């Protein structure tokens, strides 16, 4: 077992992406036995204390069958209608399978704009983090019934705003500081040639660094998408590049492998591994040193102890003063009364609102502002204390 494979066992936050050809048989009907096996693996990981987020395609295919259509429609409007029907059915399957294993599934539908806009991306992260804290498994998909990017077709291939959910899964993995992104596909991993066209094609067990990854991206080994037997590898390598650059290790593996998640995380030599460089987590690094701070929250001694000792969020009652003019989503410093900086975090309210809330209880936020976004001025997952 390589050292890189051994480290997979240490992954605590994992994003698992399932393509249409994983959850269905040839894109026609639900592969219930295969999907059940994957859900079983996710449920076991969740019960072991790991955070797991799923990104699942398949809504259009489910809608096609439910509406009695004989083939995937070419009309954009009809594809959107299929997505609207199929998404509920797909989520129903996930909800039932997880419930049978004592786990709650939560549906989250996104558009490209949700992760492109700073405030909306912060809300998405906060929602996902709360769901994970509650023990749920978020199941994500692009909202095909209102976002047409995933349904647009070009030269007979499906093109998506996120890269057929591959890019969505990478963006979510980066946003959540995931340790591992698992891209489950209908082939065993990334091959050095199209395995359906070249019988001598060999599985690439590990892509060692970004330079090698970029070389493969520029090669002719990517084939012509899922229908060509390579599992849409161009999209997967592009998404892998994004994730690995930001500190998330990627595994591309065959979704039809029995107990694929359990075996992969135990170090078995499955699929293609793309390890991320050993470095400070991307989001933590961005908060700590990368982003320019826009001001500061001065806190009392009790709040400082809570932030350092119990890993608490920064509540309004612990703030005694506000420095600077900043907006929601900006990075601000956490300081004591002498001006010493103890940490940095992404603030949930603009400066004027923070001034009004300073020293008050979270229960008073509605009455003070006339609206309520968060109980904390900085939530724990957006806060870096100590050496910053």
Backbone torsions as a table, in degrees:
resi	resn	phi	psi	omega
1	UNK	NA	130.1	178.5
2	UNK	-72.8	159.8	178.8
3	UNK	-62.9	-35.7	178.9
4	UNK	-62.5	-42.4	178.9
5	UNK	-66.4	-38.2	-179.2
6	UNK	-62.2	-33.7	-178.3
7	UNK	-70.3	-18.8	178.7
8	UNK	-61.0	-30.4	180.0
9	UNK	-65.2	-19.1	-177.8
10	UNK	-90.8	-4.4	-177.5
11	UNK	-64.0	125.8	-178.6
12	UNK	-106.1	-26.3	177.5
13	UNK	-125.1	120.3	-169.0
14	UNK	-130.1	134.6	172.1
15	UNK	-109.3	127.7	-178.1
16	UNK	-117.0	122.4	179.9
17	UNK	-109.0	130.7	178.8
18	UNK	-117.9	123.7	177.2
19	UNK	-84.7	169.0	-179.4
20	UNK	-56.2	-38.5	-176.8
21	UNK	-79.5	-1.4	172.4
22	UNK	-92.3	-44.5	-176.2
23	UNK	-86.7	-7.1	176.6
24	UNK	-126.9	161.2	173.0
25	UNK	-91.8	109.7	179.4
26	UNK	56.0	30.5	177.8
27	UNK	68.6	18.7	-174.5
28	UNK	-110.9	-55.6	-177.8
29	UNK	-133.1	157.4	-175.9
30	UNK	-62.2	129.0	175.5
31	UNK	-88.0	77.4	-169.6
32	UNK	-62.5	-41.4	-178.8
33	UNK	-63.9	-42.5	179.4
34	UNK	-66.0	-44.5	-179.0
35	UNK	-65.2	-38.9	177.7
36	UNK	-60.9	-40.7	179.5
37	UNK	-63.1	-41.4	-180.0
38	UNK	-68.8	-43.7	177.9
39	UNK	-61.1	-39.6	177.0
40	UNK	-58.4	-42.9	178.9
41	UNK	-65.3	-41.9	178.5
42	UNK	-64.9	-42.6	-179.9
43	UNK	-61.3	-40.5	178.8
44	UNK	-65.9	-40.6	176.2
45	UNK	-62.1	-42.4	-179.0
46	UNK	-63.0	-43.7	-178.0
47	UNK	-70.3	-20.1	177.4
48	UNK	-81.7	-1.5	177.4
49	UNK	101.7	2.6	179.8
50	UNK	-87.6	149.8	174.7
51	UNK	-86.8	127.2	179.6
52	UNK	-131.7	129.4	174.7
53	UNK	-118.7	134.4	178.3
54	UNK	-108.0	142.8	172.2
55	UNK	-121.6	117.5	-170.6
56	UNK	-126.5	129.6	169.1
57	UNK	-87.5	-176.7	172.2
58	UNK	114.5	-4.6	-175.8
59	UNK	-64.5	-43.2	-178.2
60	UNK	-63.2	-44.4	180.0
61	UNK	-60.6	-42.7	177.8
62	UNK	-63.1	-38.3	179.7
63	UNK	-69.0	-37.7	178.0
64	UNK	-57.3	-46.5	-179.4
65	UNK	-68.0	-43.2	-176.9
66	UNK	-64.1	-34.0	-179.0
67	UNK	-87.0	0.7	176.2
68	UNK	73.7	23.0	178.8
69	UNK	-79.7	148.5	-176.8
70	UNK	-89.2	-15.6	179.3
71	UNK	-154.8	163.0	177.6
72	UNK	-62.7	124.1	-174.5
73	UNK	-68.8	150.4	177.3
74	UNK	-88.6	-24.9	180.0
75	UNK	-69.3	129.7	179.7
76	UNK	-61.1	-45.0	-179.9
77	UNK	-60.5	-39.3	-179.8
78	UNK	-70.5	-34.9	176.0
79	UNK	-65.3	-38.9	176.3
80	UNK	-63.3	-39.9	177.8
81	UNK	-63.6	-40.4	177.4
82	UNK	-62.5	-39.9	178.6
83	UNK	-64.1	-40.8	-179.8
84	UNK	-63.0	-40.5	177.8
85	UNK	-72.9	-45.7	-172.7
86	UNK	-72.2	-29.6	-176.9
87	UNK	-62.8	-42.6	178.4
88	UNK	-63.9	-41.2	178.9
89	UNK	-64.8	-43.1	179.7
90	UNK	-62.1	-44.9	-180.0
91	UNK	-66.3	-32.2	176.7
92	UNK	-61.8	-40.1	178.1
93	UNK	-63.8	-47.4	179.6
94	UNK	-61.3	-44.6	-178.6
95	UNK	-59.4	-43.5	-179.0
96	UNK	-67.5	-45.9	-177.9
97	UNK	-63.0	-42.2	179.3
98	UNK	-70.5	-40.2	-179.9
99	UNK	-60.6	-37.1	178.5
100	UNK	-63.5	-17.5	-179.6
101	UNK	-111.4	15.0	174.8
102	UNK	74.9	24.1	-178.7
103	UNK	-124.6	141.9	178.5
104	UNK	-93.8	130.1	175.3
105	UNK	-99.9	143.4	-178.5
106	UNK	-128.0	125.3	179.9
107	UNK	-82.6	131.6	174.8
108	UNK	-133.7	115.4	178.9
109	UNK	-105.0	133.5	-174.5
110	UNK	-126.9	155.7	166.7
111	UNK	-115.4	167.8	-179.0
112	UNK	-59.4	-35.6	-177.8
113	UNK	-66.0	-26.5	-178.8
114	UNK	-63.3	-31.3	179.8
115	UNK	-100.3	-10.8	178.4
116	UNK	-86.0	-31.4	180.0
117	UNK	-86.3	131.5	-173.6
118	UNK	-60.0	-49.0	-176.9
119	UNK	-66.4	-42.2	-179.8
120	UNK	-68.1	-37.1	177.3
121	UNK	-63.9	-38.1	177.4
122	UNK	-64.3	-40.0	177.8
123	UNK	-64.9	-40.2	178.3
124	UNK	-61.8	-46.8	179.6
125	UNK	-60.3	-44.8	-178.9
126	UNK	-62.0	-42.7	178.5
127	UNK	-61.3	-46.6	-178.9
128	UNK	-64.6	-40.3	179.1
129	UNK	-64.5	-39.2	178.9
130	UNK	-66.1	-41.0	178.2
131	UNK	-61.4	-42.1	178.8
132	UNK	-65.4	-40.3	178.1
133	UNK	-62.5	-30.0	-179.8
134	UNK	-84.5	-0.9	176.7
135	UNK	89.1	6.6	-178.4
136	UNK	-83.9	166.2	172.0
137	UNK	-112.5	106.1	175.4
138	UNK	-67.3	134.2	176.0
139	UNK	-116.1	112.7	-172.7
140	UNK	-104.5	152.1	171.1
141	UNK	-156.4	156.0	171.8
142	UNK	-70.2	139.5	-176.3
143	UNK	-76.8	82.7	-171.8
144	UNK	-65.1	-25.1	-176.9
145	UNK	-73.6	-17.0	177.8
146	UNK	-123.7	-18.6	179.3
147	UNK	-109.3	114.3	-170.8
148	UNK	-88.0	-7.3	-173.7
149	UNK	-59.0	-42.2	-177.2
150	UNK	-69.0	-23.8	-174.7
151	UNK	-95.7	-7.8	178.6
152	UNK	-68.9	138.3	-179.2
153	UNK	-116.7	146.6	-176.4
154	UNK	-144.7	117.7	179.9
155	UNK	54.9	38.8	174.3
156	UNK	81.1	-0.8	-179.9
157	UNK	-114.8	149.4	177.7
158	UNK	-80.3	127.5	177.0
159	UNK	-112.6	139.9	-177.6
160	UNK	-130.3	155.1	175.9
161	UNK	-62.2	-33.5	-179.3
162	UNK	-100.0	-8.2	-175.4
163	UNK	91.9	50.3	178.7
164	UNK	55.3	45.1	179.4
165	UNK	72.4	-11.2	174.4
166	UNK	-64.8	-48.4	179.5
167	UNK	-66.0	-37.1	176.5
168	UNK	-59.4	-45.2	-179.1
169	UNK	-64.0	-36.5	178.5
170	UNK	-67.7	-43.1	179.1
171	UNK	-64.0	-39.9	178.0
172	UNK	-66.2	-42.2	178.9
173	UNK	-59.9	-42.0	179.0
174	UNK	-67.3	-43.7	-178.9
175	UNK	-61.1	-35.0	-177.3
176	UNK	-93.8	3.3	-176.4
177	UNK	56.8	42.4	-177.8
178	UNK	-65.6	144.5	175.6
179	UNK	-76.5	-31.9	-172.1
180	UNK	-145.4	135.6	171.1
181	UNK	-113.8	120.7	179.2
182	UNK	-107.5	115.5	177.4
183	UNK	-99.6	103.6	-179.9
184	UNK	-89.5	127.3	-174.7
185	UNK	-131.5	-177.8	-176.5
186	UNK	-92.8	10.1	171.9
187	UNK	-128.3	170.5	-170.3
188	UNK	-72.9	-12.0	-177.5
189	UNK	156.4	-155.5	178.4
190	UNK	-92.6	126.8	179.6
191	UNK	-104.4	156.0	179.3
192	UNK	-77.5	-2.3	174.6
193	UNK	-159.9	166.2	179.0
194	UNK	-66.4	114.4	-174.3
195	UNK	-66.9	-21.3	178.6
196	UNK	-83.6	-18.3	179.5
197	UNK	-104.7	-23.1	-177.0
198	UNK	-127.0	105.2	-178.3
199	UNK	-64.2	-14.9	179.6
200	UNK	-94.5	6.4	179.9
201	UNK	-61.5	137.6	-177.4
202	UNK	-116.7	142.5	176.9
203	UNK	-71.1	128.9	175.6
204	UNK	-85.6	111.0	-173.7
205	UNK	-73.3	-33.0	-178.9
206	UNK	-151.6	133.7	171.0
207	UNK	-103.7	111.1	-161.0
208	UNK	-75.7	-30.3	-177.5
209	UNK	-155.7	178.0	-176.5
210	UNK	-65.6	-34.2	179.0
211	UNK	-62.5	-44.2	178.5
212	UNK	-66.5	-38.4	178.5
213	UNK	-61.7	-43.7	179.6
214	UNK	-66.8	-32.7	176.9
215	UNK	-64.3	-44.3	178.0
216	UNK	-64.9	-37.5	179.4
217	UNK	-61.9	-32.2	-179.0
218	UNK	-87.7	-4.2	-175.9
219	UNK	-83.3	178.0	178.8
220	UNK	-98.9	16.7	-175.9
221	UNK	-86.1	-2.6	-171.4
222	UNK	-79.8	-16.1	178.3
223	UNK	70.9	-150.9	-173.3
224	UNK	-130.5	40.2	174.3
225	UNK	94.5	-176.8	-174.4
226	UNK	-59.1	-40.0	-178.3
227	UNK	-63.8	-21.7	178.9
228	UNK	-89.3	-1.0	173.5
229	UNK	97.2	3.0	-179.0
230	UNK	-104.1	4.7	174.7
231	UNK	69.8	26.9	-179.2
232	UNK	63.4	48.2	-170.8
233	UNK	-69.0	-26.8	176.4
234	UNK	-60.2	-45.9	177.4
235	UNK	-63.7	-40.7	-177.4
236	UNK	-68.6	-39.7	178.6
237	UNK	-69.2	-38.5	177.2
238	UNK	-63.1	-42.1	178.4
239	UNK	-67.2	-38.3	177.9
240	UNK	-62.1	-39.8	179.8
241	UNK	-61.0	-42.5	177.9
242	UNK	-62.2	-47.4	-176.5
243	UNK	-66.2	-46.6	-176.5
244	UNK	-65.7	-40.4	178.8
245	UNK	-58.0	-33.8	-177.9
246	UNK	-95.6	9.7	171.1
247	UNK	101.4	10.6	179.5
248	UNK	-108.2	124.2	175.6
249	UNK	-70.5	145.8	-177.5
250	UNK	-121.8	139.5	171.3
251	UNK	-126.5	122.5	174.4
252	UNK	-101.7	118.5	-173.3
253	UNK	-142.9	163.8	-180.0
254	UNK	-77.6	122.9	-179.5
255	UNK	-70.2	-15.2	-180.0
256	UNK	-85.1	-7.6	178.2
257	UNK	-66.3	127.5	178.0
258	UNK	-60.1	137.4	177.4
259	UNK	50.1	43.5	-171.3
260	UNK	-61.4	-41.5	-177.7
261	UNK	-68.8	-45.8	179.7
262	UNK	-60.4	-44.2	-177.9
263	UNK	-69.1	-41.0	-179.2
264	UNK	-64.9	-42.3	-177.9
265	UNK	-76.4	-11.7	173.7
266	UNK	-87.7	-1.0	176.3
267	UNK	100.3	2.6	179.8
268	UNK	-63.4	147.2	-173.2
269	UNK	-80.6	69.1	179.6
270	UNK	-105.3	143.0	171.6
271	UNK	63.9	-158.2	-178.8
272	UNK	-116.0	120.8	-179.1
273	UNK	-98.3	134.9	175.5
274	UNK	-125.6	91.4	-175.4
275	UNK	-73.0	142.5	174.9
276	UNK	-83.5	150.5	176.4
277	UNK	-59.5	145.0	177.3
278	UNK	-74.8	105.8	-178.5
279	UNK	-158.9	172.7	-179.4
280	UNK	-61.4	139.8	-177.6
281	UNK	-52.4	140.8	-171.2
282	UNK	-59.1	-48.1	-177.6
283	UNK	-67.7	-41.7	178.3
284	UNK	-61.3	-42.2	179.0
285	UNK	-62.8	-40.6	-179.9
286	UNK	-63.7	-45.1	-179.7
287	UNK	-66.8	-43.5	-173.2
288	UNK	-70.8	-44.4	-172.5
289	UNK	-135.7	-18.0	-171.9
290	UNK	-83.2	-41.0	-175.4
291	UNK	-86.8	145.8	175.8
292	UNK	-77.2	128.4	-179.6
293	UNK	-78.6	146.3	-174.7
294	UNK	-108.5	2.6	-178.0
295	UNK	161.9	-160.1	-177.8
296	UNK	-153.8	155.5	172.3
297	UNK	-112.6	121.6	179.6
298	UNK	-92.7	125.4	-172.4
299	UNK	-115.9	158.7	177.4
300	UNK	-84.0	172.8	-175.0
301	UNK	-64.2	-36.6	179.9
302	UNK	-63.9	-43.6	178.1
303	UNK	-64.3	-39.9	-179.6
304	UNK	-62.8	-40.2	177.6
305	UNK	-64.7	-41.8	-179.6
306	UNK	-64.1	-39.7	-179.9
307	UNK	-66.8	-38.3	-177.3
308	UNK	-84.1	-38.6	-170.7
309	UNK	-93.7	-36.7	-175.5
310	UNK	-113.4	7.7	178.3
311	UNK	55.6	40.8	-177.4
312	UNK	-80.1	164.3	168.6
313	UNK	-80.4	161.7	179.4
314	UNK	-89.9	107.9	-179.9
315	UNK	-88.7	157.1	-178.4
316	UNK	-57.7	-34.5	-174.4
317	UNK	-64.2	-21.5	-179.4
318	UNK	-87.2	-3.0	-176.4
319	UNK	-98.6	130.9	-179.3
320	UNK	-106.1	-21.0	179.9
321	UNK	-159.8	161.3	-179.3
322	UNK	-129.0	132.7	-179.4
323	UNK	-116.4	134.7	173.5
324	UNK	91.5	176.3	177.0
325	UNK	-120.9	111.8	-176.8
326	UNK	-135.7	165.5	179.7
327	UNK	-111.0	164.1	173.5
328	UNK	-56.7	133.5	-179.9
329	UNK	94.4	-8.8	176.0
330	UNK	-76.3	159.1	174.3
331	UNK	-90.3	129.1	178.7
332	UNK	-126.9	158.6	177.7
333	UNK	-87.4	151.0	171.4
334	UNK	-106.4	117.3	-173.4
335	UNK	-124.0	156.7	171.6
336	UNK	-91.7	-177.4	-175.7
337	UNK	-63.8	-22.6	179.9
338	UNK	-85.0	-6.9	-178.3
339	UNK	97.7	-3.3	179.4
340	UNK	-68.3	134.8	-179.5
341	UNK	-86.3	125.5	179.9
342	UNK	-110.0	-13.1	-178.8
343	UNK	-177.9	178.9	177.1
344	UNK	-142.6	149.8	-179.9
345	UNK	-158.3	166.1	177.1
346	UNK	-88.4	119.3	-172.0
347	UNK	-85.9	143.4	-175.5
348	UNK	-91.5	-10.0	-178.9
349	UNK	-135.2	151.4	175.5
350	UNK	-68.4	167.5	-173.3
351	UNK	-58.7	-44.8	-178.2
352	UNK	-60.5	-40.4	179.1
353	UNK	-67.9	-39.2	178.6
354	UNK	-62.0	-38.0	179.5
355	UNK	-64.5	-39.9	179.2
356	UNK	-68.4	-31.3	-175.6
357	UNK	-89.3	-17.2	-174.4
358	UNK	-54.4	127.6	177.7
359	UNK	81.8	2.0	-177.2
360	UNK	-104.8	160.7	177.8
361	UNK	-76.6	150.2	178.9
362	UNK	-60.0	-30.9	179.9
363	UNK	-64.7	-16.7	-177.8
364	UNK	-91.9	-2.3	-173.8
365	UNK	-57.6	-46.4	-179.3
366	UNK	-57.3	-47.3	-176.4
367	UNK	-66.5	-34.8	-177.2
368	UNK	-76.7	-46.5	-174.0
369	UNK	-97.1	-21.8	-174.2
370	UNK	84.5	2.0	176.4
371	UNK	-157.6	166.8	-177.3
372	UNK	-142.9	124.5	177.2
373	UNK	-106.3	-55.6	-176.2
374	UNK	-137.0	153.0	174.4
375	UNK	-73.5	-29.1	-175.8
376	UNK	-107.2	149.4	171.9
377	UNK	-73.2	-35.8	172.6
378	UNK	-135.9	120.9	177.8
379	UNK	-79.4	153.9	-171.7
380	UNK	-57.2	-39.1	-176.8
381	UNK	-71.3	-10.6	176.8
382	UNK	-110.8	22.4	-174.4
383	UNK	-127.1	134.2	175.9
384	UNK	-121.4	115.1	179.4
385	UNK	-105.0	160.4	177.9
386	UNK	95.7	-140.4	-175.4
387	UNK	-72.4	102.5	178.3
388	UNK	-123.3	NA	NA
